């Protein structure tokens, strides 16, 4: 799968990740196959240096906006400040196999993943390509 994103949107995510020593997170918004915007969220995890948890207030705001005709929530982004841009065991344990996008920033790169269902019902991540415009 190929997903379009503007260079400025991707650079915004990368800048947010680089500016923080903890995991940053937010929502990817747009239409299927095209991330048109992001909504940064507060990381409310008990240990934000190692984990992320999106602020419930940000999630509610985005869902209300989508129901009112705004952009759809395609997935989210988060960073791995001391790791690679690949899903961790914690990511897999907290993900739902719903086809949502997971853009992960780590080691000065961003990679896009799709959360899907494995053979045993567990979450598996499939790499997707970013079409940077």
N, C-alpha and C positions, 0 to 999 in steps of 0.2 A: 504494500500500500504506500502511496505517496501523499503527503500532506503539505500544502502550501502554507508558508509563513513569511511575513515581510522581514527583511534584514533588520529593520529598526525594532520590531517586536522581539526578535530573537536576541538582539544586542541588549535590549532592556532587561530581559531575563538574566542574561549572562552578567550584566552589571550589578543587578540585585544580588546575585549569588556571590560575586567577587567582593562585594562590599560588606559581607557578613561572615562572621566566624561560625555561625550556626546554620542549620538547614533553613533555607527560605522556601516559601511555597506560595502558590496561587492557582487560579483557575485559567484554563485555556478556553477562550470563547470564539464563536464563529458559526460556520455552517459545515456540514460533513465535508471533509477533505480540505478545509481552509480555516486556519487559525487567523482570525482578524484582529483579536485583541486579547489582553490578559487582564485579570483582576487580582493584584497582589493581595495576599491574606496574611494575617498575623499567624505565626506558628505558636499554637497553644499547647504543644506537647510538654509533658513534665520535664523532659531533657531535650531541649531544642538543638543541642549540639550534636545529638546522635539520631534523633527521630523528628518527624514532622506530623503535625495534626492541624488541618485547616480550621481557622476560626469558624464556628457555627454561624455567627452573624454574617460573615462574608458569603457562606454557602446559601443562606436564606435570601440574602439580597440578590444574588445571581439567579436563583430559581424564580424569585418573584419577577425580576426583569425579563427573564426568558418567557414566562407565562404571559407577560404583558406585550410580547412581540419583539423583545430584544434578542440579542444573539444567544444561541444555544450553548450550553456547557458541554464542551467536547471532552474534557478531562482536566488534568492539572499538571503543573510543573513543580519540581522541587529540586533541591541541590544535595549533593553529597560532598561536603566541604573537605573531607579527608579520604575520599574514595572515588571510584570510577563511575562513569555515567551509565551504569547498568543496574537493573533492579536488584535490591538486596533481599535477603531472606525475610527481613522485616517488611519490605515492600510487598512481597508475595503473600505474607501472612495477613496483611491489612487490605489487600486489593480484592475487588470483586471481579469475576470473569464476565464483565459486561461490555467489552469492546471499547472501553474508554481509553483515551490517550494518556500516556505517562511520559512527559518530557523531563528527562533527568540531566542535570548539569553536574559534572565532576571532572577533575583533571583538565580544566580549561576547555572542555568540549560539551556539546549538548547532543544527546541521542533521544530518539523518539521510540516509544514502545506502545504496544496495544495489549491490554489485559484480556486474555481469553481463557477458555476452559480447556484443561488438559484431559487426558483419557480417563483419569480417576476422579475427575471433578475438581481437581485442584487448579489454582490459577497458574497459567503460563504466560510469559511475555514474548511477543513476537516483535522483532525489530521492524520499524517502519522508516521510510526515507523522508527527509525534510526537503522540500523544494523551496529554497530560499530565494525570494523575489527581491 
